[in-house]
Amino acid sequence: MKRIAIATLGCKVNQSESAAFASGFEACGCVLVPFRAEADVYVINTCTVTAKAGQQSRQLIRRVLHEHPTARLVVTGCYAQMDPNAVLDLTEQPLTVVGNGNKHRLVEAALVENPPDLVLLMGNVSTKKEICPLPASRFPDRTRACLRIQDGCNNFCSYCIVPYTRGPSRSLHLASVLDQAAVFSDQGYGEMVITGINVGKYGLDLDEGYTIYSLLDRLCRDFPACRIRLSSIEPAEVNDALLEMLDQHANLMPHLHIPLQSGDDAVLTRMNRRYGRAEFAALIRRVRERLPGVTIGCDVLGGFPGETDAEAANTYSLLAELPVDYLHVFPYSRRPGTLAASFSGHLPGPVKEERVRRLRALDAAKRQALYRTNIGRTLQVLVERRQAKSGLLQGFSENYLPVLFAGSSQWIRRVAPVRLIAVEAGQPMGIIAEDLLEESRQTR
């Protein structure tokens, strides 16, 4: 019985794929152990979306090689796909490297008896026509399961390495999506996060008559007891059909994450983003008018090559004015092989850091405003765990607020009705609505 340890860096797609690896290993009679434990095989699912992510991937590889020199190491993910030679240069120890287009072969490759010192399963991911079949029987140690419906991207934003590491957009066949959703539902997961590299393109490469909108509608209808959450969707794909479903289906969570990247038209053009400042602003206001209770998040990059002070100020002012609730802020990271890497005008680190700092301060202010707005509301919180530091239960509400409250462990993995009563040290705090009613009865 081989002991398997899996580490996952990066996005929800990687998390979903690692869950499939775990299921595959368990089906072969292996036992999963924590990554810091002794194992026979260590799997690292890497990321390279930023230079920092690539550095973290290298550090984790080196650590395993140093601490567990006799174990088999399997490296996969976007860092391995982008530069397998850089992975090979880290060691002369036995190693298996699996490209993103061959992840369905990872478990078999990891468990081969008496393998050669070097196993390379790479290939040209840009020629892939089918998504890797990676079914998962469960999502280890999670209350929410990520349902991967799509892989790859055709957008080629000038700063982004992902189209080169993930290949073209490829969708999971409808039957496989429904089968995976049924598995997660039967396992008792309270929420499925619909994820992919560019989920809005779901189905366009298939001949099944389904799009992201009809798929969401089907999932909501077929699994009414399970919360369905969309992970992220491009601005062009937020349309009336999606807003209608958010309004119609109680189990489609009122939460949209819509990447912006820049609020300046010239920068958006250099980024190869296919919308302008005014178009994005109109979209956000339309969503807010149609669905006042929906939580809206945005991605934004600070310090893109050639970004002037005025262009950075345009981004800040747009986000400050718009009714968005939180920001995911990233400094621009030069990725070799992307168009933006060859641009002139790369900004010094301190300039990027200051722009990112200012945007993150805006994010903090917007989150606090969101939390305060929800005080007094009873939210439906999917409880994930008991927080070690405070001893309180923690989970996410339907509109994606991270809530802490006192309660019995019986609520873990269940949806609790929680009245938000305060924001303490920046953290939303609540009380189970049933407890609140009981207190009211006793005072009467």
N, C-alpha and C positions, 0 to 999 in steps of 0.2 A: 504494500500500500504506500504509494509515493505521496510525500507531503509537498503541497503546492502553495506558493505565496505569490500574490498578484498585487502590483502597485499600478495605479492609474493616475496619469497627469492629464490636465486639460479638460476638454469639453464633455457634455452629456453624451455625445455619440461614443466617445471613448469609454465612458462609464457603462453604457449599454453593451458595448462589445466585450468589455472585461467581464460583465455578468454572464455573457454567452461562453467565454472561456471557462469561467468557474463551473458553469453547468456541464460543459463538455468534460472537464476533468473529473467532476463528481460521477458522471455517467460511466467513466472508465474505472471507477473504484478508488480514485485518489481522495485524499483528505485535504481540505483547505486550511491553512494556518495563517496567522497574522504575518505581515511582511517582515517584521523584526524578529520573528521566530526562526528556528532552524528549519530548513526545507531542503528537499532534493532538487526542486526546480523553482527558480524565481522568474516571474514574467513581469516585464516593465512595459507598459503601454504608454509610449512617450508622446510629447507634444512639442511643437516648434512654432506656434503661432506668433510668439515674440522671442526675442533674443534671451530674455529671462527664462522662458519656458524651455528653450533649448539647453540653457545652462543647467537648469534643474534636472533635466533628463540625463545629461552627462554626469552630474554629481551623483545621481542615484545609481547609475550603471557602475561608476567607480566604487561606490560604497559596497555594493554587492560583491564586486570582484575582489575587493580587499577583505571584507568580513566573511565571505563564504567561498573561498577559492576552489573548493571541491564540488560545489553545486553546479548544476546546469543553469545557464543564464539564457533566457529568451527575450530578445528586444524586438518590439514592434511599434507601430504607431507612426505619427507624422515625422518625428525626428529621424527615425530609422529609414523612412521612405525618402525623405529629402536628401539625406547624406549617409548612406550605409557605410561608406569608407571611413567617415569620421567615427562611427561606432567601432569598426574593426580596428582603427588606430588606437583605441583605448586599451586593448589587451591582446595578449597572445594565448589567453586561456580559452578553453572550449566555449563555443558561442553559437547560438542560433539567432538569425535575423530574419524577420518575417515582414514583408511589405504589406501595405494596407489592402492591396488587391488579393492577398492570399491569407487573410486572417482566419478564414474558415479551415485552413490547414494547420493552424498553430498547435492545437492540442495534440494532433497526431504526430507532428514534428517533435514536440517537446517530450513525448513518451516513447520515442523510438529506442529500442534496446541497442546498446553499444553504437551510438551515433558517431559519425566522424567529428573531429574537433570543430569543424566549421560547417554550418548548414546555412545556406542563403536561399530564401524563398522570396525573391523580389518581383521582377517583372515591371513592365511599363504600365503604370496605373492609368495613364491618359488614354489607353486603348480599351479599357474595360467597358463592356456593354451591360453587364449584370452586376447587381449589388451582391456582396458576399452574403451567403445564407448563414446567419449567426443567431439561431434561436436560443433563448434562455429559459430554463425551467424555474428560475427564481432570481431575485435581485438581492444578493447577500447583504445583510445588515442595513437594509433600507426600508422605509415605510412607503416611499414613493418609488415607483418603477419607471424607468425611462424606456419608452417604446420607440425604437429606431425604425423609421419608415422610409428613410431616404439617405443617400450618401452622395458626396461630390458637389461640385459647383461650376456653373458655366459663366459666372459674372466677370471674373478676372479684374476685380478692383485692383488698382495699381500698387497698393501697399500689401496685398494679401498673398501669402504663400499657399493657402489651402487648396486652390484649384490644381496646383502642381503636386500636392501630396495626397489628394483625395480623388483626383480624376474628375470626369464629367458627371453631371447629375444622373443618378440611377435610383429607381424607386423599387421598394419591396412590393411584390405582388399582393393584391388585396387579400387573397386567401391566407397568405403568410402573416399579414398584419393582424387579421382577425384571429388567427390561431394563437399568435403571441399575446394579444390582448386577452383572450379567453384564459390562457395560462395564468397571467398576472391576476386576473379577476378571481379565478378559482383559488389562487394562493392567498387571497385576502388583502391585496394591496388596495389601500384606500384612494390612491391617485395614480394615474398614468400621465407622465409628461411626454407629449408627442414631440419627438426630436429628430433632427437630421442636420446636415450641413446647410441646406437651403430648402426647408420643408415646404415653402410656397410653391415649389416646382414639382411637388409630388404628383405622380401619375402621368406627367406630360410625355415621358419616354415609353409608356406602356400603352397597350391597346385594350384597356379595360373599362374606359368611360368614367373613371374616377379622377377627381382633382382633390386638392387639400380640403376644399370646402365640403364636397360630398362625402369624403372620408370622415371628416370630423362629425358630420351629421350622422353617419352610419355608426360610428363608435359611441356617440352619445345615446343613440336609440338602442343599440345592442347591449350596452353596459350601463344602464340607468343608475345603478347603485355605486358606480365608481366615478370619482372626480376626473375630468379630462382637462389637462392644462397644456396650452401651446407654449413651446419653449421660446421661440423667437421667429419673427416673420418680417420680411423686407417691406418697406413702405408701399411699393407698387402692388403688393399682394394683400394689403388691407383694404377690402372693398365692402360693398353693401351686403354681399352674401355672408361674409364673416361676421359683420356687425349684427346681422339678423339672427345668426345662430347664437351669438353671445347673449342676445336678448331672449331668444326662444328656449334654449336648453339650460335648465337649472344646474346641470352637472358639467357644463363647460365653464371653466373658471373665469371670472371677470378680471383678466390680467393679460395685457399685451406688452411684449417687449419688441420695440421697433428700432432697429439701428439707424442712427443719424450720421455719425462719424464727423461731420463738420456742419456748421451753420453758415458757411460762407460759400457763395456760388462759385467763385474762382477755384477755391480749394476742392469743392465737390467735383468740379470738372477735371481737375488734375488727379483726383482719386478714382475717376471713372465711375462715379456714382451717378445714376441716371434719374436724378430729380434735382430740384432747386430748393432754395431756402423757403420761398413763398409756398411752394407746393407741399413741402413737409409741414409747414405751419398750418396750412389749411386742412391737411389730413388729421393732425392732432386735434384741432378744434372741432372737426366733424365728429371724430370719435368721442370726444368729451361731451359734445352736445347730444349725441345719440345715446351714449351710455355714461351718465354722470358718475356712476359708482365704480367704473373700471379703473384699475391701477395701470398706469402707463410708465414703462421704463424705456430708456434709450442707451445705446452705445455711443461713445464719442472718443475721438482720438485727439490728443493734444500734441502740438509741435510737428505737424506734417512738414516735409521739406518745402522750403520757400514760404511758409506761413508767416505773414507779416503781423505786426502788432494789431493792425486794424482788422485783419482777417480773423485773428484769434478773438478780438473783441466782438466781432459779429457772431461768432459761435456762442460766446458767453451770453450776450444780450438776448439771442434767440431763445436759448434754453431757460434763461431767467424769466422771460416773458411767457413762455408756453406753459400750459397746464400739464406738465409731465411730473411724475411723482418721485422718480429716482434716476440716477445716472450710473452706468458702468463706464468708468473713465480709464483710459489707457494712454501711456505715452507712445508716440509713434516709434516703431521698432524696425530698423532696417533689416529686411530679409533678402539675402542674396538670391538672385533669380527673378525677383519681381521688378516691374517697370520703375516703381518709385525709388528703388535702390540706386538707379542710375541718374536720378534727378540731381540737379545742382541745388545748393541752398540748404543742405542738411543743417539743422540747428544745433547749437551747443547744448550739452546736457542740462546745465543750469536753466536755460531758457525753457526747455521742454518741461523740466521739473516744476518751474513756477506756474506754467500754464496748467499743468495737471493738478497742482495743489489748489489753484483757484477753482477749477471745475469740481474738484472733490469737495471743497468747502460748500459749493452750491448744491452738490448732491446731498450732503449732510443736512443742509437747511431744508431742502425739499422733502427728505424722508421724515424729518421731525414735523413738518407741516402736515404730511399725510397721516402720521400717527395721531397728532392732536385732533385732526378732523374726524377720526374714527372713535374718539373717546365717547362713551355712552352707547355705542352700537354693540349688538350681540353678533359676534363673528363665529363662523364655523371653522374651528381649528383642527387640522389633522395633526395629532400629537405624535411626535417622532421619538422623543426620549426624555429622560429626566436629566437636567443639567447638573453636572457633577459639582460645579462651584456653588450654586445657590440651592440645589435640591428641588428646584421648581420644574414643572413640566414645560416643555417647549415644543412649538410646532408652527406651521404656517396656516394662516387663514385663507379663505377662498380668494381674497383679493391680495394675497401674497404679503401679508404683514407677519413678521416674526414675533410671536406672542409668548410671554412667560406667565404661568399661573400655578397656584397650588392645587394639588389634586391627587387622587389615588392613581397608582400605576395601572389600574385597570383601563385607564383611558389611552394608554400607549397603543398605537396603531389604529385608534378609533378617532372619529370626529367628535369633538367636544364643543357644545355651545358656550362660548366664552364672552362675557361682557368686558369690553375694554374700559378700564377705570382710571388709568393714569399712564403717563410716560415718565419713567424714572431713569436717570442717567442715560437718556436717549433710547431707552428700551420700552416698548409697549408692554404694559402689565394688565392682566385681567383676572377675573374671577369666574368660575363656572356659573352659568346663569341659574342652574338649579340651586346652587348654594346661596346665591343672591336672593332667590325667592324664599328659601328657608329662613334666612336672616330676617327678611321682611315680615314673615309670619310670626317669628319669635318676638320681634319688637312690638307687634300689634297685640 
